[in-house]
Protein backbone atom coordinates (compact mmCIF):
# COMPACT_ATOMS: atom_id res chain seq x y z
CA UNK A 1 0.00 0.00 0.00
CA UNK A 2 2.79 2.46 0.87
CA UNK A 3 4.49 1.69 -2.44
CA UNK A 4 1.29 2.50 -4.33
CA UNK A 5 0.91 5.82 -2.51
CA UNK A 6 4.56 6.66 -3.27
CA UNK A 7 4.03 5.78 -6.94
CA UNK A 8 0.97 8.02 -7.11
CA UNK A 9 2.84 10.82 -5.35
CA UNK A 10 5.74 10.53 -7.81
CA UNK A 11 3.35 10.50 -10.78
CA UNK A 12 1.63 13.63 -9.49
CA UNK A 13 4.96 15.42 -9.09
CA UNK A 14 5.94 14.47 -12.64
CA UNK A 15 2.60 15.69 -13.96
CA UNK A 16 3.03 18.94 -12.08
CA UNK A 17 6.47 19.48 -13.59
CA UNK A 18 5.14 18.69 -17.05
CA UNK A 19 2.21 21.08 -16.57
CA UNK A 20 4.55 23.87 -15.48
CA UNK A 21 6.77 23.24 -18.49
CA UNK A 22 3.77 23.38 -20.82
CA UNK A 23 2.59 26.62 -19.20
CA UNK A 24 6.01 28.22 -19.65
CA UNK A 25 6.13 27.19 -23.30
CA UNK A 26 2.67 28.58 -23.91
CA UNK A 27 3.78 31.89 -22.36
CA UNK A 28 6.81 31.92 -24.68
CA UNK A 29 4.57 31.30 -27.68
CA UNK A 30 2.22 34.07 -26.60
CA UNK A 31 5.12 36.51 -26.22
CA UNK A 32 6.43 35.48 -29.63
CA UNK A 33 2.99 35.99 -31.17
CA UNK A 34 2.80 39.45 -29.61
CA UNK A 35 6.24 40.33 -30.96
CA UNK A 36 5.23 39.06 -34.40
CA UNK A 37 2.04 41.12 -34.36
CA UNK A 38 4.02 44.26 -33.49
CA UNK A 39 6.51 43.54 -36.29
CA UNK A 40 3.69 43.03 -38.80
CA UNK A 41 2.11 46.30 -37.71
CA UNK A 42 5.43 48.13 -38.13
CA UNK A 43 5.92 46.57 -41.57
CA UNK A 44 2.41 47.63 -42.60
CA UNK A 45 3.12 51.18 -41.44
CA UNK A 46 6.42 51.27 -43.34
CA UNK A 47 4.67 49.92 -46.44
CA UNK A 48 2.01 52.61 -46.18
CA UNK A 49 4.65 55.31 -45.83
CA UNK A 50 6.58 53.93 -48.81
CA UNK A 51 3.37 53.93 -50.85
CA UNK A 52 2.79 57.59 -49.98
CA UNK A 53 6.34 58.51 -50.95
CA UNK A 54 6.03 56.60 -54.23
CA UNK A 55 2.75 58.35 -55.03
CA UNK A 56 4.34 61.72 -54.26
CA UNK A 57 7.30 60.94 -56.48
CA UNK A 58 5.02 59.81 -59.28
CA UNK A 59 3.00 63.03 -59.01
CA UNK A 60 6.20 65.10 -59.08
CA UNK A 61 7.48 63.15 -62.06
CA UNK A 62 4.21 63.63 -63.96
CA UNK A 63 4.27 67.37 -63.25
CA UNK A 64 7.85 67.66 -64.51
CA UNK A 65 7.06 65.70 -67.65
CA UNK A 66 3.95 67.79 -68.35
CA UNK A 67 6.07 70.96 -68.26
CA UNK A 68 8.58 69.46 -70.70
CA UNK A 69 6.00 68.45 -73.28
C-alpha positions in Angstrom: 0.0 0.0 0.0 2.8 2.5 0.9 4.5 1.7 -2.4 1.3 2.5 -4.3 0.9 5.8 -2.5 4.6 6.7 -3.3 4.0 5.8 -6.9 1.0 8.0 -7.1 2.8 10.8 -5.4 5.7 10.5 -7.8 3.3 10.5 -10.8 1.6 13.6 -9.5 5.0 15.4 -9.1 5.9 14.5 -12.6 2.6 15.7 -14.0 3.0 18.9 -12.1 6.5 19.5 -13.6 5.1 18.7 -17.1 2.2 21.1 -16.6 4.5 23.9 -15.5 6.8 23.2 -18.5 3.8 23.4 -20.8 2.6 26.6 -19.2 6.0 28.2 -19.7 6.1 27.2 -23.3 2.7 28.6 -23.9 3.8 31.9 -22.4 6.8 31.9 -24.7 4.6 31.3 -27.7 2.2 34.1 -26.6 5.1 36.5 -26.2 6.4 35.5 -29.6 3.0 36.0 -31.2 2.8 39.4 -29.6 6.2 40.3 -31.0 5.2 39.1 -34.4 2.0 41.1 -34.4 4.0 44.3 -33.5 6.5 43.5 -36.3 3.7 43.0 -38.8 2.1 46.3 -37.7 5.4 48.1 -38.1 5.9 46.6 -41.6 2.4 47.6 -42.6 3.1 51.2 -41.4 6.4 51.3 -43.3 4.7 49.9 -46.4 2.0 52.6 -46.2 4.7 55.3 -45.8 6.6 53.9 -48.8 3.4 53.9 -50.9 2.8 57.6 -50.0 6.3 58.5 -50.9 6.0 56.6 -54.2 2.8 58.4 -55.0 4.3 61.7 -54.3 7.3 60.9 -56.5 5.0 59.8 -59.3 3.0 63.0 -59.0 6.2 65.1 -59.1 7.5 63.2 -62.1 4.2 63.6 -64.0 4.3 67.4 -63.2 7.9 67.7 -64.5 7.1 65.7 -67.7 3.9 67.8 -68.3 6.1 71.0 -68.3 8.6 69.5 -70.7 6.0 68.5 -73.3 
